[in-house]
Amino acid sequence: MKLRNFLIATITVLSIAFTSSCSKEDRIEKNLWNKGGDWNMESITVNQTSTNPIDNFSETIPNAGSFLFKEDGSGFVTFTIDGDTEILPFNYSNTEDKLTLIIDSETRVFDLVWEKNEIDLAITENYTANGASITYKENYSLKKK
């Protein structure tokens, strides 16, 4: 009986150690490319506010395309908006709360909220154009196919 209890305790401790050794960052990275790595863009929301009111706009685009993440840190994003399709290659990396995408030599760092088969990405960029202060926000809602 002592041996059985010892084995159960050992297996429990090893299971906990193994589970906690796999960081959230690693789980997200594997989930991105696992099972084909194909994610549907359920929606994109774009919001721009400016000190020049004529530049203000907000738009939500449903079913805007897809992301394909590969295990080697590369992939493709396909935008399908108003019947037009554009496919762009990218490289990526992630932490437990950020996704970095490099598309056409431009690096963009998104805030990342991950649930097993759903991802929300958000980025806010502030800049000045023609004397106006502008805040530009993009939100992507992704769901694994």
C-alpha positions in Angstrom: 0.0 0.0 0.0 2.9 2.4 0.8 4.4 1.7 -2.6 1.1 2.4 -4.4 0.6 5.7 -2.5 4.3 6.7 -3.3 3.7 6.0 -7.0 0.5 8.0 -7.1 2.2 10.9 -5.3 5.2 10.7 -7.7 3.0 10.7 -10.8 1.0 13.6 -9.5 4.1 15.7 -8.8 5.6 14.9 -12.2 2.4 15.7 -13.9 2.2 19.1 -12.2 5.9 19.8 -13.0 5.4 18.9 -16.7 2.3 21.0 -17.0 3.8 24.1 -15.4 7.1 23.7 -17.3 5.2 24.3 -20.6 4.8 28.1 -20.5 1.8 30.0 -21.7 4.1 31.6 -24.4 5.0 28.1 -25.7 1.4 26.9 -25.6 0.3 29.9 -27.6 3.1 29.5 -30.1 2.2 25.8 -30.6 -1.5 26.6 -30.9 -0.8 29.1 -33.6 0.6 26.6 -36.0 -0.9 23.3 -34.7 -3.5 21.5 -36.8 -2.6 23.4 -40.0 -2.3 26.8 -38.4 -5.3 28.3 -40.2 -7.2 31.0 -38.5 -10.3 32.8 -39.8 -10.5 36.6 -39.3 -14.0 36.8 -37.8 -13.8 40.6 -37.9 -11.5 43.5 -38.1 -12.4 46.8 -36.4 -10.6 49.9 -37.3 -11.0 53.1 -35.4 -9.3 56.5 -36.0 -9.7 59.6 -33.9 -8.1 62.9 -34.8 -7.9 66.5 -33.7 -9.1 67.2 -37.2 -12.7 65.8 -37.1 -12.8 65.1 -40.8 -10.2 62.4 -40.3 -12.3 60.4 -37.7 -13.8 57.1 -38.8 -14.7 53.7 -37.5 -15.5 50.5 -39.4 -16.0 46.8 -38.6 -15.4 44.3 -41.4 -16.8 40.8 -40.9 -15.1 37.7 -42.4 -12.1 39.7 -43.6 -9.8 36.8 -44.5 -7.4 34.5 -42.7 -4.0 34.0 -41.1 -1.9 30.9 -41.8 0.8 30.4 -39.2 3.7 27.9 -39.9 5.8 26.2 -37.3 9.0 27.9 -38.6 7.7 31.4 -37.6 6.5 32.4 -41.0 3.0 32.5 -42.6 0.6 34.3 -44.8 -2.2 36.7 -44.2 -5.1 36.9 -46.7 -7.3 39.9 -46.6 -10.6 39.6 -48.5 -12.5 42.9 -48.4 -15.2 44.0 -50.7 -14.4 41.2 -53.1 -10.7 42.1 -53.4 -8.1 39.6 -52.1 -4.5 40.4 -51.1 -2.1 37.7 -49.8 1.0 38.9 -47.8 3.8 36.8 -46.4 4.9 37.5 -42.8 7.2 36.4 -40.0 6.0 36.2 -36.4 7.0 35.7 -32.8 5.0 35.8 -29.6 5.1 36.2 -25.9 2.2 35.3 -23.6 0.6 38.7 -24.3 2.1 40.1 -27.5 2.2 39.0 -31.2 4.9 40.5 -33.4 4.2 40.5 -37.1 6.8 41.5 -39.7 5.0 42.2 -43.0 6.8 44.0 -45.9 9.7 44.8 -43.5 7.3 46.7 -41.2 7.2 45.4 -37.6 3.9 45.7 -35.7 3.5 44.5 -32.1 -0.1 43.6 -31.2 -1.6 43.0 -27.8 -2.7 39.4 -27.7 -5.5 37.8 -25.7 -5.6 34.0 -26.2 -8.2 31.4 -25.5 -7.4 28.0 -26.9 -9.0 28.4 -30.3 -9.7 32.2 -30.3 -7.3 35.2 -30.4 -8.0 38.9 -30.1 -5.3 41.1 -31.4 -5.2 44.9 -30.8 -2.8 47.6 -31.8 -2.8 51.4 -31.1 -0.6 53.8 -33.1 -0.3 57.5 -32.4 1.1 59.9 -35.0 0.9 63.4 -36.4 -0.2 64.1 -40.0 -0.8 67.6 -41.5 -0.7 69.1 -38.0 -3.4 66.8 -36.6 -2.8 64.3 -33.7 -4.1 60.9 -34.7 -4.8 57.8 -32.8 -5.3 54.7 -35.0 -6.6 51.4 -33.6 -7.0 48.0 -35.2 -8.7 45.0 -33.5 -8.6 41.5 -35.1 -10.9 38.7 -33.8 -9.5 35.3 -35.0 -10.9 31.9 -34.6 -9.1 28.6 -35.5 -10.6 26.8 -38.5 
